[in-house]
Amino acid sequence: MNHFELFNLPVALDIDLATLKTNFLNLQQQYHPDKAEDKDQALIKSSEINQAYKVLSQVDSRAAYLLALKKQDYHLDQSISDFEFLQSALEIREQLEEASDPEQLETLKIEVNQWVDGLIREFKIDYADEDWGEARDTVRKLRFFQRVLNDIDKAEDQMLDDDSFDLDDEF
């Protein structure tokens, strides 16, 4: 049973994330080790459910998993060779490092999400055309942008923490 089947979802890049979460929570309840007679088996199943949820909940790992189902997921760890993309990626990283307020981070997040949307469209075309080399390249780019989005979230959290910390606060 593949991850999509586990959560009763179509094998596709576009999935309903709310349905994924609902089915995940239902499966977690069903296979919770504290409720099972065979705790070892329940623990294994619970771990499988967690891993499958983690893979399907992010578009970059979901795309890589789709490639894996087609046995086309090799060399995904290779570096990106698209020079123009690398220049844009460097500029985005610089913008992130230079961001000094939440508004700048929000603007950057919007830009990154626009890139991601374009890459999703590109992946769907490459996947449908079975252009596996291009599809793998797109997954690499999606992974880059997922890391950028994670770093933006961390930077936002840090800014919020810094703003909420005041030496005059009484403990």
N, C-alpha and C positions, 0 to 999 in steps of 0.2 A: 504494500500500500504506500503510495507516495504522499507527500505532505498535503497536497491539494485534496486528495481523496480522504485523508484523515479528518480534514475540517469540512468535508462535503462542499468543496468549492470547485469551480471550473479551473482547468489547467490553462492559466492565462496570466499575463502581466497585470491586467486590470482585475482586481478582486475587490469585493466589498469588505473593507477593513472592519466595519462594525460587526458583520457576520463572522468574520475571522475571530474577533475577540469574544463574541458570544459563544461560538462553538468551542473555542479554547477554554473558556471558563467552565462550560458544561463538561468537557472531557476531563479537566482537572478535578472537578468534583467527583466524577465517575471513577477516576483512577487514583484518587488521593490515597497515599499509603496508610494513613490512619484509619481509613474505612475498609480497607481490603483484608481479605483472609490471608492471601499470599502477599505479604508486605514487600518482599524482594521483587516479585513480578510487577507489583504496582509501582514501585520506585523506578524500575526500568521504563515502564510505560509512561510514567509521569515525566521522566527525563526526555524521552522521545517526543512527547507532546510539547514540552518547553522548547526543545531544539527546533522542531517544525514551526512553531509559532514565531520564534525569533527569525527564522529564515524568511517566512512569508510576510512578516510585518514590515519589512523594509524593501523598497523597490529594487535597490541594487542587488541584494542577496536573493530576492525573488527572481530577478532576471538571470542571475548566475545559476540558480536552481533549475530554471527552465532549460538552460543550456546543458546542465548536468543530466536532465532527463533525456536529452537527445544525444548524450555522450559527446558533447561539444564544449565542455568546460575546461579544457586543458589550457595551460599557459595564461590563465587569468591573472597570475601574479607578476607577469612581465610588465615592464614599464610602458608608458604611453609614448608612442613615437610621432604623434601629430604635433608638429612644431607650433602651429598657430594655437592649438588648444593649450599647449604648455605655456605659451606666452600669456594667454588669458588666465590660466590657472595661477601663474605667478602674480599677476596683477590683482587677482581676487585675494590671494593670501596676503599681499601687501596691504590691501584695503582692510582686511581683518585685523592685521597687526596695528594699523594706524587708527582704527576706530576708537573714538574717545567717549562716545555717548550711545545710548540705546537707539536713537534715531538712525545713526549711521549703521548700526548693526541690523536694524530692521530693513533699511534700504538694501544692504548687502544680501540679506536673506531673500528678499524679493528677487534680486538679480540671480542668485544661485538657483532659486526655485524655477525661474524662467529657463535657465540652462537645463535643469533636470527635466522639465516638461518637454523641451526639444529633444533631449536624449531618449526619453521614453518613446516619443513618436518614431525616432530613428531606430530604436531597438525593435519596435513592433514590425517595422518594414523589413529590417534585416532578418528577423526571426521568420517572418512569413515567407520571405524569399530564400530562406535557408542559406543566407550569406553569413556563414558562421564566423569568419574572420572579422567582419565588420561588427557583428553582434558581440563578439568577445571584446573588441576595442571599445564599444559603447558601454559594456559592463564595467570596464576599467575606469572609464570616465564617470559613470554613475557612482562608483565606489569613492572616487576622489571627492565628488560633490557631497556625498553622504558624510564623509569625514569633515568637510568644511562646515556643513550644517551642524554637526555635533560640536565643532569648535565654536561656532557662533553661539549656540545654546550655552556652552560653558562660559563664554565671554559675557553673555547677558546675565547669567547667574552671578558671576564675579562682580559685575557692575552693580547689581542689586544688593549683593552682600556688602560691597564697599559703601554704597549709599546708605544702607540701613545701620552701618556701624558708626557710632559717634562716641568719641572718648568721654563726652559729658554724660552719656547714658549711665544711669545708676543700675547697679547689678543687684 
